[in-house]
Amino acid sequence: MKVQAMLSVRHGARAVEFYKAAFGAVETFRVEAPDGAVVVRLKAGEGEFWVADESPEHQNFSPETLRGSTVRMVLVVGDPDGIFERAVIAGGTVVWPVEDQEYGWRVGRLADPFGHHWEIGKPLAGRG
C-alpha cells in the first residue's frame, strides 16, 4: 500500500513550478484542462504527491478558500537546512526556522505560496 497526498490549490500550474523550484520535484503525470486547470503527480526524492486546481464542485478546496489547511506535509531529507533555504528562495514563508528540537529532530516549518505548510527535517543521529 502507498499513500500519496493530493494538494488542492489555486493556480495549479504555478504551484507545480514552485514545487519544482523548491524541492526539485519532477512531473511524472499531467492532465491539463482547456481552462488551464491541472492535475499533476510530482516526485520529490523517494516521495510522490499530487497537485490539482481546486474544484468546489468536487468538494476539493484550497487552503486559500478554507483560510487554512487540514494537512501539513512532512518532508524528510538529508539536508533540511539546504532544502528549507531553497524553498524560501523559491517563495516559501518561514513559519519557524530549522532547529534541533528536544524530541530528536532537526526541523523547520514553512508555508508555500498556496497555503500548504511543510515541515522539513530529519531525525538527529541515533534518535527518531
N, C-alpha and C positions, 0 to 999 in steps of 0.2 A: 504494500500500500504506500502511496505517496500523496502527501497533502501539498497543494500549491495555492497560495493566496491569489485572489483576483482583486486588484485595487481599482475602484471606480473613481474616476477623476473628471474634471472639466478639462478640455483641451488635451485629449489623449495623445495626439501626435507630439505635442510639446513635452508632455510628461515622459514619453518614451525617449526623447532626445536628452532630457535631464538624467534619466537613469543610466543611459549610455555614458554620458559625461561623468556622472558622479560615481558610478560603481563599475564602469567598464562592461556593462551589460551588452549582450548581443541578442538580436532578434532571431528567434527560431520559428516563429509563425506570425503571420499578419493577415488580417482581413480589414479592408477599408471600404466604408460605405460611400456612396456618391456625395453625401454631405460632408465627408471628411472624418466622420467618426471612425474610431479604430478599435479593434480587439487584437492585442499583441501578446505573445508569450516571449518572455525575456529570460535569458540565462545569465547569471552572475556567479562566477566561480562554479561551485557544485550545485548551487540552488537555482530554482526556476520560480518565476511568478508571472502573473498576467496583469495587464493594464487594459482597461476599457473605458471608453467615454461613458459617463453616467447616462442612465436611461430610466427616468422615473416611471415610465410606462411598464418597465420590467422590475420595478422596485429596487433599482441599483442607484444609489445616491452617493455623491462625492462628499468628502469632509466639508467642502465649502457650503454645500446645500444644508448639511446637517449641523453646521457650525461646530464641528468636532468629528472625531472618528471613534469607532468602536474597536479598532485594532491598532496595535503597534507592531511594526516589523522589527525583527531582531536579525542583524547581520553579523555572523561570527566570522572573523577574519584574522589572519596572522598579524596584520599591521593596522590596528584600529586607528592609531593617530594619523597615519598616512591616508587611509580611506576616508576618514572623517574630514580631514582638511580638503581632500579632493571634492567631497560632496558640498562643503561650504563654498568653495571656489565656484562650483557649478551652479550655486544658487540656493543651497540649503541654509536654514537659520538655526543657529545654536540654541538648544533648549538648556543643555548643560554640557560642559566640555568633557573630553575624555580624561578620566582619572581612575586611579586604583580605588576600588570600593572594598569596604570591610568584609563583604560577603565573598570575596575571592575572584572578582572580575575586574578587568580594566575596560571601562565602557563610557561612552558619551551618548547623548541623545540630540537628534536634530529633527527639524520639521522640513519636509521638502516643500517646494513652491505650490504643491497641490493639496496640502493639508495633512498628508500622512506623516507619522512620526517613525523614526528609525533609531533603534539603539544599536550602536556599532561598537563591538568589543570582542574580547576573548577572555577565556579563563586564565588566571595567573598560574604560573608554574606550580604543579602539584596540587591545584585546587579546582573546584567547579567542574 
